[in-house]
Amino acid sequence: QVQLVESGGGSVQPGGSLRLSCAASGINFGATTMGWYRQAPGKQRDLVATITSGSGTNYADSVKGRFTISRDNAKNTVYLQMNSLKPEDTAVYYCAIIRFLPVWGQGTLVTVSQ
């Protein structure tokens, strides 16, 4: 069974940082492109960042320079380091297997507010 287990969400003030983690199982993780999506209330689910099996990365313009995606193939885990958080980053963040039909995890809530 394919499974993505996410952790690391929480509530922070603007300018703060969080690191999200996603442990994957049931896939050949080392050969799989992984990513993170987010969905704010009343908004569509948008792709935030991706990382290939060779560790090539790309980011949405809204998070460039602030977020970093990385992976640890020995742990079958992908991370999203989020710095300089803004209120508009508030959303449920979803780990994803990037393929023709994406597979998402359960999501973890990030709230950025005063």
Buried (B, 14 or more C-beta within 10 A) or exposed (E): EEEBBBBBBEEBEEEBEBEBBBBBEEBEBEEBBBBBBBBBEEEEBEBBBBBBBEEEBEBBEEBEEBBBBBBEEEEBBBBBBBBEBBEEBBBBBBBBBBEEEEBBBEBBEBBBEE
